[in-house]
């Protein structure tokens, strides 16, 4: 779902930042010739459209144990449509998940909780000043909503993007492990450590947005494995990647 209230320096989905459909030029190269192809990024869907798409995958979902996941951008920016879509999915027997940054009014989460089986919840940084610097917003509301979902008893996968030089320092990692341990609950089923990558950097030119991560490289496999061992101290299952 398009639209995101955050402005993360490392965002790899620039197509999800604006809430509106956008027209962009995709540059393609064939041999020595370069040409542009107009593209429209974003399309309007109805709840019926969502159900039609899901129905085509029902057999696969039944076999895999999967369901319908709403991601973005930030799906909570379209909270009323999200609520309607979740209700319809549950009424049709689908497992539902919402992938969220946690940055939305708490009442929006209260509304969707009865129709959401799993929350994929991002925690990017525990220091509020750095969170504002790196994402453009405070983490206070995010942490409040995390606790709110914990109290609801809904299943949660905590997702931690690992960004070298930004949130992978010992201080933040130790604080995060301490936070997850103290707020630990049977509801938290998994911690996903998501290594930074540069795959989305090539998309920025299409949207006339500057890529702000410079030459930051992805974390090494050794670094990620070490972090995985650290996070096991929480007593929660840890996985590298999503």
BELQUI-V129901 format. One record per pair of residues at least 4 apart in sequence whose C-alpha atoms are under 8 Angstrom apart, sorted by sequence separation. I is the first residue (numbers start at 1). J is the second residue. D is the distance in whole Angstrom. If there is no record, write none. Layout:
<<I,J,D> <I,J,D>>
This chain:
<<7,11,7> <13,17,7> <29,33,6> <30,34,6> <45,49,6> <46,50,7> <47,51,6> <48,52,6> <49,53,6> <50,54,6> <51,55,6> <52,56,7> <53,57,7> <54,58,6> <57,61,6> <58,62,6> <59,63,6> <60,64,6> <61,65,6> <62,66,7> <71,75,6> <75,79,7> <78,82,6> <79,83,6> <80,84,6> <81,85,6> <82,86,6> <83,87,6> <84,88,6> <85,89,6> <86,90,6> <87,91,6> <88,92,6> <89,93,6> <90,94,5> <104,108,7> <105,109,7> <106,110,6> <107,111,6> <108,112,7> <109,113,6> <110,114,8> <112,116,6> <113,117,8> <127,131,6> <128,132,6> <129,133,6> <130,134,6> <131,135,6> <132,136,5> <133,137,8> <138,142,8> <139,143,6> <140,144,6> <141,145,6> <142,146,6> <143,147,6> <144,148,6> <145,149,6> <146,150,6> <147,151,6> <148,152,6> <149,153,7> <150,154,7> <163,167,6> <164,168,6> <165,169,7> <168,172,7> <169,173,6> <170,174,6> <171,175,6> <172,176,6> <173,177,6> <174,178,6> <175,179,6> <176,180,6> <177,181,6> <178,182,6> <179,183,6> <180,184,5> <184,188,7> <200,204,7> <203,207,7> <204,208,6> <205,209,6> <219,223,6> <220,224,6> <221,225,6> <222,226,6> <223,227,6> <224,228,6> <225,229,6> <226,230,6> <227,231,6> <228,232,6> <229,233,7> <231,235,8> <232,236,6> <29,34,4> <45,50,7> <61,66,5> <70,75,6> <89,94,5> <90,95,7> <104,109,8> <125,130,7> <126,131,7> <131,136,7> <132,137,5> <149,154,6> <162,167,6> <163,168,6> <167,172,6> <168,173,6> <204,209,5> <205,210,7> <219,224,7> <231,236,8> <232,237,7> <28,34,6> <29,35,6> <60,66,8> <61,67,6> <76,82,7> <89,95,8> <90,96,7> <125,131,6> <131,137,7> <132,138,5> <150,156,8> <162,168,6> <167,173,7> <204,210,6> <232,238,6> <27,34,7> <28,35,5> <75,82,7> <89,96,7> <124,131,7> <131,138,6> <132,139,7> <204,211,6> <231,238,7> <27,35,6> <28,36,6> <131,139,6> <27,36,4> <28,37,7> <129,138,7> <7,17,8> <26,36,5> <27,37,6> <86,96,7> <128,138,6> <201,211,6> <228,238,6> <25,36,6> <26,37,5> <128,139,6> <228,239,7> <4,16,7> <5,17,8> <25,37,6> <26,38,6> <70,82,8> <127,139,8> <128,140,7> <228,240,7> <2,15,7> <3,16,5> <4,17,5> <25,38,5> <26,39,7> <126,139,7> <2,16,5> <3,17,5> <4,18,7> <24,38,6> <25,39,6> <54,68,7> <125,139,8> <1,16,7> <2,17,6> <3,18,5> <4,19,7> <23,38,7> <24,39,5> <225,240,8> <2,18,6> <3,19,4> <23,39,6> <24,40,6> <224,240,7> <2,19,5> <3,20,7> <23,40,4> <24,41,7> <2,20,7> <22,40,6> <23,41,6> <98,116,7> <21,40,7> <22,41,5> <96,115,7> <97,116,6> <100,119,7> <102,121,7> <123,142,8> <198,217,8> <21,41,6> <22,42,6> <96,116,5> <97,117,6> <98,118,7> <99,119,6> <100,120,6> <101,121,6> <102,122,7> <197,217,7> <198,218,7> <21,42,4> <68,89,8> <95,116,8> <96,117,5> <97,118,5> <98,119,5> <99,120,4> <100,121,5> <101,122,5> <196,217,8> <197,218,5> <20,42,7> <21,43,6> <95,117,6> <96,118,6> <97,119,6> <98,120,6> <99,121,6> <100,122,6> <101,123,7> <196,218,5> <75,98,8> <97,120,7> <99,122,8> <195,218,7> <196,219,7> <75,99,7> <76,100,7> <195,219,6> <74,99,8> <75,100,7> <90,115,6> <121,146,8> <15,41,7> <68,94,7> <70,96,8> <74,100,6> <86,112,7> <67,94,6> <68,95,6> <69,96,6> <70,97,6> <71,98,6> <72,99,7> <74,101,7> <76,103,8> <77,104,7> <67,95,5> <68,96,5> <69,97,5> <70,98,5> <71,99,5> <72,100,8> <76,104,6> <83,111,7> <87,115,6> <66,95,7> <67,96,6> <68,97,6> <69,98,6> <70,99,6> <71,100,7> <79,108,6> <83,112,6> <86,115,6> <195,224,7> <67,97,8> <69,99,7> <82,112,8> <86,116,7> <158,188,7> <156,187,6> <157,188,6> <160,191,7> <162,193,7> <193,224,8> <76,108,7> <83,115,8> <134,166,8> <155,187,5> <156,188,5> <157,189,6> <158,190,6> <159,191,6> <160,192,6> <161,193,6> <162,194,6> <163,195,7> <164,196,8> <154,187,6> <155,188,6> <156,189,6> <157,190,5> <158,191,5> <159,192,5> <160,193,5> <161,194,4> <162,195,5> <163,196,5> <47,81,8> <153,187,6> <155,189,7> <156,190,7> <157,191,6> <158,192,6> <159,193,6> <160,194,6> <161,195,6> <162,196,6> <50,85,7> <119,154,7> <121,156,7> <123,158,7> <150,185,7> <157,192,7> <159,194,7> <161,196,7> <193,228,7> <103,139,8> <105,141,8> <109,145,8> <118,154,6> <119,155,6> <120,156,6> <121,157,6> <122,158,6> <123,159,6> <124,160,6> <147,183,8> <47,84,7> <51,88,8> <104,141,7> <117,154,6> <118,155,5> <119,156,5> <120,157,5> <121,158,5> <122,159,5> <123,160,5> <124,161,6> <150,187,7> <47,85,5> <51,89,7> <103,141,6> <104,142,8> <116,154,8> <117,155,7> <118,156,6> <119,157,6> <120,158,6> <121,159,6> <122,160,6> <123,161,8> <150,188,8> <102,141,7> <103,142,5> <106,145,6> <113,152,8> <118,157,8> <120,159,7> <122,161,8> <2,42,7> <102,142,5> <109,149,8> <47,88,7> <101,142,7> <102,143,7> <113,154,8> <103,145,8> <106,148,8> <125,167,6> <102,145,6> <124,167,7> <102,146,7> <127,172,8> <191,236,7> <193,238,7> <195,240,8> <126,172,7> <190,236,6> <191,237,6> <192,238,6> <193,239,6> <194,240,6> <195,241,7> <125,172,7> <189,236,7> <190,237,5> <191,238,5> <192,239,5> <193,240,5> <194,241,5> <188,236,7> <189,237,7> <190,238,6> <191,239,6> <192,240,6> <193,241,6> <194,242,6> <126,175,7> <190,239,7> <192,241,6> <193,242,7> <126,176,7> <184,234,8> <192,242,6> <125,176,8> <164,216,7> <181,233,8> <164,217,7> <177,230,8> <181,234,5> <164,218,7> <177,231,6> <180,234,7> <181,235,8> <163,218,8> <164,219,6> <16,72,6> <17,73,6> <163,219,7> <177,233,7> <178,234,8> <16,73,4> <162,219,8> <177,234,6> <13,73,7> <4,72,7> <1,70,7> <3,72,7> <4,73,5> <5,74,7> <1,71,6> <2,72,6> <3,73,5> <4,74,5> <1,72,4> <2,73,5> <3,74,6> <4,75,8> <1,73,6> <2,74,7> <3,75,8> <5,77,8> <1,74,7> <2,75,7> <4,77,7> <1,75,5> <3,77,7> <1,78,8> <159,242,8> <5,103,8> <9,134,6> <8,134,6> <9,135,6> <7,134,8> <8,135,4> <7,135,5> <8,136,7> <6,135,6> <7,136,5> <6,136,6> <7,137,8> <6,137,6> <10,163,8> <26,206,6> <25,206,6> <24,206,6> <24,207,6> <12,197,8> <10,196,8> <12,198,7> <14,200,8> <12,199,7> <13,200,6> <12,200,4> <15,203,8> <11,200,8> <12,201,7> <14,203,7> <14,204,6> <15,207,8> <14,207,7> <9,211,8> <10,212,7> <9,212,6> <10,213,6> <9,213,6>>
